[in-house]
Amino acid sequence: MDILILAVIIAVVAVALIGGLVVSTSRRRRAPEPPAAPTAEPQVGEDAAAPATEEERRTVEDVALPGGPAPAEAEAGPAAPPAPETEVPEPSAGRMVRLRARLARSQSTLGRGLLTLLSRERLDDDTWEEIEDTLLTADIGVGPTQELTERLRERVRVLGTRTPEELRTLLREELLAQIGTDLDREVHTEGGISAEGEERPSVILVVGVNGTGKTTTTGKLARVLVADGRSVVLGAADTFRAAAADQLQTWGERVGARTVRGPEGGDPASVAFDAVKEGIEAGADVVLVDTAGRLHTKTGLMDELGKVKRVVEKHGPVSEVLLVLDATTGQNGLVQARVFAEVVDITGIALTKLDGTAKGGIVVAVQRELGVPVKLVGLGEGPDDLAPFDPEAFVDALLG
Ligand SMILES: Nc1nc2c(ncn2[C@@H]2O[C@H](COP(=O)(O)OP(=O)(O)OP(=O)(O)O)[C@@H](O)[C@H]2O)c(=O)[nH]1
């Protein structure tokens, strides 16, 4: 009997032990999988990570505003990357007037200098020579200086006695005549129809030597176009400096324009081609292509820019080739202009850094040199310091 009781106890203990093992094994099997490690690649669209659950979402009250107190929750967890803010740039019309004070400050030596000289009691040969020197110092160029002085001399002689208002009017008219009031200064942004019958955006190539403000001007122009209601795609075809593409992309992000870029040191023409392709697919109004401007050899530049233009033209004609020139570089700028004009058909000039020089006469000189109008002027480093060039506002700023 005792043996029987002992056998039953052993059997019960054995059953209990086996049962416990099975439960613990199955519990181990059901244990939750460790969370998958995040993938290194950023994901978009359908591949993107699932949206945050209701509990994780933050309401607008939880989001810290600039200058406001930080939400308590944000301190606890890692900060999410801030979404890029899209800005609404100010309209481009009338910018030149707003920037007149700045322009007048740097250019006043030309306008005021000329008016002072013309107001002298006696306008002898020495005074006319001084007038010529003032014009030459402002980089107007030899030909335009002689023309302007001769015309002024003649008109002052006919006028006889001169009031300051009369002198101002006269000088204004002559400066305007040199700059030209009837040139087509519009940046052309009308697209066309591609070979496949699709609507095609306008394509603008921005060329110029590095350091002239080419990338900045491309970014500012994107803002001007967005402000005027156009959609823009940017092409970072300056592949020789990764920072240039980053810089352009930042400009684009600020106004919601996508930037097409390639690998550093990649083929600029292929980036330009892809940018136009993207512009067509996205139904954009304008594609702005920032090109590289290494002037090491003319042949190198010709090969590179020529190829960019040819490749882009596979999509259709280019609307504008804008040459960016730094107004502070004087004669050097003219040499650059000449080389670029031999390489590619320039259709307009963007003159940068006009705020930092008293040499505004370069407007006249470069137009003469290339037979192409100044269409845009850079008047500062601010994002909206690019203005459509308005000769009258410019001359008024010169004369103070
Ligand atoms: N004051 C002033 N500065 C300007 C103007 N336009 C551009 N700049 C400055 O000029 C410098 C050069 O501009 P970038 O746009 O980088 O020149 P880049 O020609 O693209 O040269 P890379 O970037 O080397 O290709 C920057 O510091 C700009 O802020 C302007 O109209 N006025």
PDBQT file of the ligand as one rigid body, heavy atoms in Angstrom, charges set to zero:
ROOT
HETATM    1  N1  LIG A 501      26.380  92.671 -50.885  1.00  0.00    +0.000 N 
HETATM    2  C1  LIG A 501      25.974  91.741 -51.744  1.00  0.00    +0.000 A 
HETATM    3  N2  LIG A 501      26.447  90.481 -51.643  1.00  0.00    +0.000 NA
HETATM    4  C2  LIG A 501      26.020  89.559 -52.532  1.00  0.00    +0.000 A 
HETATM    5  C3  LIG A 501      25.095  89.879 -53.552  1.00  0.00    +0.000 A 
HETATM    6  N3  LIG A 501      24.887  88.752 -54.283  1.00  0.00    +0.000 NA
HETATM    7  C4  LIG A 501      25.630  87.768 -53.726  1.00  0.00    +0.000 A 
HETATM    8  N4  LIG A 501      26.321  88.247 -52.670  1.00  0.00    +0.000 N 
HETATM    9  C5  LIG A 501      27.263  87.513 -51.813  1.00  0.00    +0.000 C 
HETATM   10  O1  LIG A 501      28.351  87.042 -52.578  1.00  0.00    +0.000 OA
HETATM   11  C6  LIG A 501      28.888  85.862 -52.001  1.00  0.00    +0.000 C 
HETATM   12  C7  LIG A 501      29.108  84.798 -53.070  1.00  0.00    +0.000 C 
HETATM   13  O2  LIG A 501      27.856  84.356 -53.516  1.00  0.00    +0.000 OA
HETATM   14  P1  LIG A 501      27.614  82.886 -54.125  1.00  0.00    +0.000 P 
HETATM   15  O3  LIG A 501      26.229  82.875 -54.610  1.00  0.00    +0.000 OA
HETATM   16  O4  LIG A 501      28.041  81.833 -53.193  1.00  0.00    +0.000 OA
HETATM   17  O5  LIG A 501      28.614  82.901 -55.334  1.00  0.00    +0.000 OA
HETATM   18  P2  LIG A 501      28.733  81.871 -56.539  1.00  0.00    +0.000 P 
HETATM   19  O6  LIG A 501      29.019  82.666 -57.741  1.00  0.00    +0.000 OA
HETATM   20  O7  LIG A 501      27.597  80.958 -56.615  1.00  0.00    +0.000 OA
HETATM   21  O8  LIG A 501      30.027  81.085 -56.149  1.00  0.00    +0.000 OA
HETATM   22  P3  LIG A 501      30.123  79.554 -55.750  1.00  0.00    +0.000 P 
HETATM   23  O9  LIG A 501      29.120  79.365 -54.645  1.00  0.00    +0.000 OA
HETATM   24  O10 LIG A 501      31.541  79.404 -55.315  1.00  0.00    +0.000 OA
HETATM   25  O11 LIG A 501      29.776  78.789 -56.966  1.00  0.00    +0.000 OA
HETATM   26  C8  LIG A 501      27.909  85.458 -50.906  1.00  0.00    +0.000 C 
HETATM   27  O12 LIG A 501      28.425  85.846 -49.675  1.00  0.00    +0.000 OA
HETATM   28  C9  LIG A 501      26.657  86.270 -51.219  1.00  0.00    +0.000 C 
HETATM   29  O13 LIG A 501      25.888  86.564 -50.104  1.00  0.00    +0.000 OA
HETATM   30  C10 LIG A 501      24.622  91.235 -53.643  1.00  0.00    +0.000 A 
HETATM   31  O14 LIG A 501      23.846  91.627 -54.505  1.00  0.00    +0.000 OA
HETATM   32  N5  LIG A 501      25.091  92.120 -52.707  1.00  0.00    +0.000 N 
ENDROOT
TORSDOF 0
